[in-house]
Amino acid sequence: MTIRISIDCMGGDHGPAVTVAAAVSFVKRTEDVQMILVGQENIIRSELKKLKFDHHSRFPFISIVHASEVVTMEDPLEVALRRKKDSSMRVAINQIKDEQADVCVSAGNTGALMAISRYVLKTLPNVDRPAICSILPNQKNKPTYMLDLGANVDCEPRHLQQFAIMAAALFSAVEGTAMPTVGLLNVGEEDIKGNDVVKKTAQLLRDEHAKGVINFYGNVEGNDIFAGTTDIVVCDGFVGNVTLKAAEGLGRFVKTVLNAEFKRNFITMLGALIARSALKAVGSRLNPSNYNGGSLLGLRGLVIKSHGGADAYSFEWAIQRAYDAAKNGVLEHIASAMNELVAQPVSESVAGAIDVSSETPLGETGTS
Amino acid sequence: MTIRISIDCMGGDHGPAVTVAAAVSFVKRTEDVQMILVGQENIIRSELKKLKFDHHSRFPFISIVHASEVVTMEDPLEVALRRKKDSSMRVAINQIKDEQADVCVSAGNTGALMAISRYVLKTLPNVDRPAICSILPNQKNKPTYMLDLGANVDCEPRHLQQFAIMAAALFSAVEGTAMPTVGLLNVGEEDIKGNDVVKKTAQLLRDEHAKGVINFYGNVEGNDIFAGTTDIVVCDGFVGNVTLKAAEGLGRFVKTVLNAEFKRNFITMLGALIARSALKAVGSRLNPSNYNGGSLLGLRGLVIKSHGGADAYSFEWAIQRAYDAAKNGVLEHIASAMNELVAQPVSESVAGAIDVSSETPLGETGTS
């Protein structure tokens, strides 16, 4: 099965210089892929020429779709959505709607990408709001899937509940784990900890656990993200965004300090030189580039968001993420998980504000 | 001026073995300090003996106040607050109320420490809720003061406004910067970003800035914490707690990976050995122990919270923090800053979100 990936070539801080190079590199090393490069045709063609790809044996696996406009990082949502109807971002997403592509990758403006994706593709049945799910490395040398990372700054319990179910479907499709563990990000492990939204969400997730829909671990704390306590960490987009960016900031800080100290004098430089394989391994294990590519979950189509500042190496990881998602039928998994949520209608107790009382099958978890 | 510090010797994961050792070490190296060790007298005495401090020339600068009970990490708030009236934590805080101590340090249960401090000391005029403010290292090699770190999981704009003013007073008192910059933690820099609470808070802080009360920088993002973009970062206790713990978790993760890679083979071990001064410098610059000691702000007395798992080195940093706070008249600075807030009533434009009713008794806003 050939995976067709549409690339918003004009998005991101570096545009085609990065996106086209990454697409070419990916298509060279991947058999069953067809790339649709969307953007200003002459620029894309000249990038391909620069890369000497126009005579490559894999060249036929790339096609170009022209789009005359570009959504910039500064464009307000209305402009991106209503005025720039021929933007590379919009046209790339249209490829999915028109069934020309299985998945789309963009490094453009997150807000615009979410808004256009939502407008063009619509949300899946039973999804109130799409969310952005990214992968972080953890101490167990496994991935931690975390969402939402910024699409929803205010969440109600049922949104977080939906995020949990979608992320579980994503994780099991991509990682092959039948029932991945789900943790709810909180300020403590105990049930009494946290604000109102989190406490109510925990109750909803306990209900889903009881029904066998998800494998709810319970509350997790900030340190559990990198400890790998659970496969999935659910939080609202405000907390998720701040935490992710704080982690990136701390990572940069550590790197700066390490570099500065190793360059302090001849001896330390020598040590670093001798130990360079170790330092390289550390760098590669913690390199955020290897975790580039957030999935927009809850849409009727697969869209992957790359970091805006991604280089070609990093953007290629986002393409890999897109390829894996399409290959593993992530969309179908999520749609079916959300359908089951419909089939098992939200009990009265859960609908409003939770009052897990008598009729909930798993009454006893409701207490504590 | 001698600073009198009361120490809750029984608090924390390690109790007197850590707290007494840290107090002794501190008193040995600090001239103008008087330590009040609070806890089970026989245990404290035996620790002092173990440390061979009972014949030391600085021994007279330590006194012991017996307390028969201990607040455990598992104690519910009611137990800590209502039942254990002779706990080392309570008695240590009482020392401030009774004007026997200028500042108190405890590594005990955060919730209990906040509740007891609030009950015994009361909040300062015009403070609705106390907050916990900690120091983090940043890339500029300066401290970032961040609050709230867990005392208030739900905040209204006026609470965050108060946190900002208190932190600015703390920062200028301890660091000697007249008008430290204040950043509001958000998911983006633009004014339109964020949830309702953050947007309303930004307006309040802009008003305070216009009045010359604080130096409001604007919104900051997660990465700005470690970049050192502003001196102070304000957020609610949920976001602050999660972010801080995530940073700790990432720090541990990086350390584990570094250690593992350097120990991988003889060559890398040799490199690490040669570069050990660099690694040590990195470790010391990023060592969370050096940043131990969160200030409980907004009380009519100075209370410093140490990490529960602190070792003696780390606990001594919390004592240092306490000493510095008292020495620099932090309490007076904060009280006077909050008094000015009364003197300059909140403008109509923001009154909706606000209602800083001066008559609100400092009672019922539970932190849970």
Boltz contact constraints between the chains, C-beta under 6 A:
constraints:
  - contact:
      token1: [A, 139]
      token2: [B, 253]
      max_distance: 6.0
  - contact:
      token1: [A, 139]
      token2: [B, 256]
      max_distance: 6.0
  - contact:
      token1: [A, 150]
      token2: [B, 187]
      max_distance: 6.0
  - contact:
      token1: [A, 153]
      token2: [B, 187]
      max_distance: 6.0
  - contact:
      token1: [A, 153]
      token2: [B, 194]
      max_distance: 6.0
  - contact:
      token1: [A, 153]
      token2: [B, 195]
      max_distance: 6.0
  - contact:
      token1: [A, 154]
      token2: [B, 195]
      max_distance: 6.0
  - contact:
      token1: [A, 185]
      token2: [B, 242]
      max_distance: 6.0
  - contact:
      token1: [A, 187]
      token2: [B, 150]
      max_distance: 6.0
  - contact:
      token1: [A, 187]
      token2: [B, 153]
      max_distance: 6.0
  - contact:
      token1: [A, 187]
      token2: [B, 238]
      max_distance: 6.0
  - contact:
      token1: [A, 187]
      token2: [B, 241]
      max_distance: 6.0
  - contact:
      token1: [A, 194]
      token2: [B, 153]
      max_distance: 6.0
  - contact:
      token1: [A, 195]
      token2: [B, 153]
      max_distance: 6.0
  - contact:
      token1: [A, 195]
      token2: [B, 154]
      max_distance: 6.0
  - contact:
      token1: [A, 195]
      token2: [B, 238]
      max_distance: 6.0
  - contact:
      token1: [A, 221]
      token2: [B, 245]
      max_distance: 6.0
  - contact:
      token1: [A, 222]
      token2: [B, 242]
      max_distance: 6.0
  - contact:
      token1: [A, 222]
      token2: [B, 245]
      max_distance: 6.0
  - contact:
      token1: [A, 222]
      token2: [B, 246]
      max_distance: 6.0
  - contact:
      token1: [A, 223]
      token2: [B, 245]
      max_distance: 6.0
  - contact:
      token1: [A, 223]
      token2: [B, 248]
      max_distance: 6.0
  - contact:
      token1: [A, 223]
      token2: [B, 249]
      max_distance: 6.0
  - contact:
      token1: [A, 225]
      token2: [B, 246]
      max_distance: 6.0
  - contact:
      token1: [A, 226]
      token2: [B, 249]
      max_distance: 6.0
  - contact:
      token1: [A, 226]
      token2: [B, 250]
      max_distance: 6.0
  - contact:
      token1: [A, 226]
      token2: [B, 253]
      max_distance: 6.0
  - contact:
      token1: [A, 227]
      token2: [B, 249]
      max_distance: 6.0
  - contact:
      token1: [A, 238]
      token2: [B, 187]
      max_distance: 6.0
  - contact:
      token1: [A, 238]
      token2: [B, 195]
      max_distance: 6.0
  - contact:
      token1: [A, 239]
      token2: [B, 239]
      max_distance: 6.0
  - contact:
      token1: [A, 239]
      token2: [B, 242]
      max_distance: 6.0
  - contact:
      token1: [A, 241]
      token2: [B, 187]
      max_distance: 6.0
  - contact:
      token1: [A, 242]
      token2: [B, 185]
      max_distance: 6.0
  - contact:
      token1: [A, 242]
      token2: [B, 222]
      max_distance: 6.0
  - contact:
      token1: [A, 242]
      token2: [B, 239]
      max_distance: 6.0
  - contact:
      token1: [A, 242]
      token2: [B, 243]
      max_distance: 6.0
  - contact:
      token1: [A, 243]
      token2: [B, 242]
      max_distance: 6.0
  - contact:
      token1: [A, 243]
      token2: [B, 243]
      max_distance: 6.0
  - contact:
      token1: [A, 243]
      token2: [B, 246]
      max_distance: 6.0
  - contact:
      token1: [A, 245]
      token2: [B, 221]
      max_distance: 6.0
  - contact:
      token1: [A, 245]
      token2: [B, 222]
      max_distance: 6.0
  - contact:
      token1: [A, 245]
      token2: [B, 223]
      max_distance: 6.0
  - contact:
      token1: [A, 246]
      token2: [B, 222]
      max_distance: 6.0
  - contact:
      token1: [A, 246]
      token2: [B, 225]
      max_distance: 6.0
  - contact:
      token1: [A, 246]
      token2: [B, 243]
      max_distance: 6.0
  - contact:
      token1: [A, 246]
      token2: [B, 247]
      max_distance: 6.0
  - contact:
      token1: [A, 247]
      token2: [B, 246]
      max_distance: 6.0
  - contact:
      token1: [A, 247]
      token2: [B, 250]
      max_distance: 6.0
  - contact:
      token1: [A, 248]
      token2: [B, 223]
      max_distance: 6.0
  - contact:
      token1: [A, 249]
      token2: [B, 223]
      max_distance: 6.0
  - contact:
      token1: [A, 249]
      token2: [B, 226]
      max_distance: 6.0
  - contact:
      token1: [A, 249]
      token2: [B, 227]
      max_distance: 6.0
  - contact:
      token1: [A, 250]
      token2: [B, 226]
      max_distance: 6.0
  - contact:
      token1: [A, 250]
      token2: [B, 247]
      max_distance: 6.0
  - contact:
      token1: [A, 250]
      token2: [B, 250]
      max_distance: 6.0
  - contact:
      token1: [A, 253]
      token2: [B, 139]
      max_distance: 6.0
  - contact:
      token1: [A, 253]
      token2: [B, 226]
      max_distance: 6.0
  - contact:
      token1: [A, 254]
      token2: [B, 254]
      max_distance: 6.0
  - contact:
      token1: [A, 256]
      token2: [B, 139]
      max_distance: 6.0
  - contact:
      token1: [A, 257]
      token2: [B, 282]
      max_distance: 6.0
  - contact:
      token1: [A, 257]
      token2: [B, 285]
      max_distance: 6.0
  - contact:
      token1: [A, 258]
      token2: [B, 282]
      max_distance: 6.0
  - contact:
      token1: [A, 261]
      token2: [B, 278]
      max_distance: 6.0
  - contact:
      token1: [A, 261]
      token2: [B, 281]
      max_distance: 6.0
  - contact:
      token1: [A, 261]
      token2: [B, 282]
      max_distance: 6.0
  - contact:
      token1: [A, 262]
      token2: [B, 278]
      max_distance: 6.0
  - contact:
      token1: [A, 268]
      token2: [B, 275]
      max_distance: 6.0
  - contact:
      token1: [A, 268]
      token2: [B, 278]
      max_distance: 6.0
  - contact:
      token1: [A, 270]
      token2: [B, 274]
      max_distance: 6.0
  - contact:
      token1: [A, 271]
      token2: [B, 271]
      max_distance: 6.0
  - contact:
      token1: [A, 271]
      token2: [B, 274]
      max_distance: 6.0
  - contact:
      token1: [A, 271]
      token2: [B, 275]
      max_distance: 6.0
  - contact:
      token1: [A, 272]
      token2: [B, 275]
      max_distance: 6.0
  - contact:
      token1: [A, 274]
      token2: [B, 270]
      max_distance: 6.0
  - contact:
      token1: [A, 274]
      token2: [B, 271]
      max_distance: 6.0
  - contact:
      token1: [A, 275]
      token2: [B, 268]
      max_distance: 6.0
  - contact:
      token1: [A, 275]
      token2: [B, 271]
      max_distance: 6.0
  - contact:
      token1: [A, 275]
      token2: [B, 272]
      max_distance: 6.0
  - contact:
      token1: [A, 278]
      token2: [B, 261]
      max_distance: 6.0
  - contact:
      token1: [A, 278]
      token2: [B, 262]
      max_distance: 6.0
  - contact:
      token1: [A, 278]
      token2: [B, 268]
      max_distance: 6.0
  - contact:
      token1: [A, 281]
      token2: [B, 261]
      max_distance: 6.0
  - contact:
      token1: [A, 282]
      token2: [B, 257]
      max_distance: 6.0
  - contact:
      token1: [A, 282]
      token2: [B, 258]
      max_distance: 6.0
  - contact:
      token1: [A, 282]
      token2: [B, 261]
      max_distance: 6.0
  - contact:
      token1: [A, 285]
      token2: [B, 257]
      max_distance: 6.0
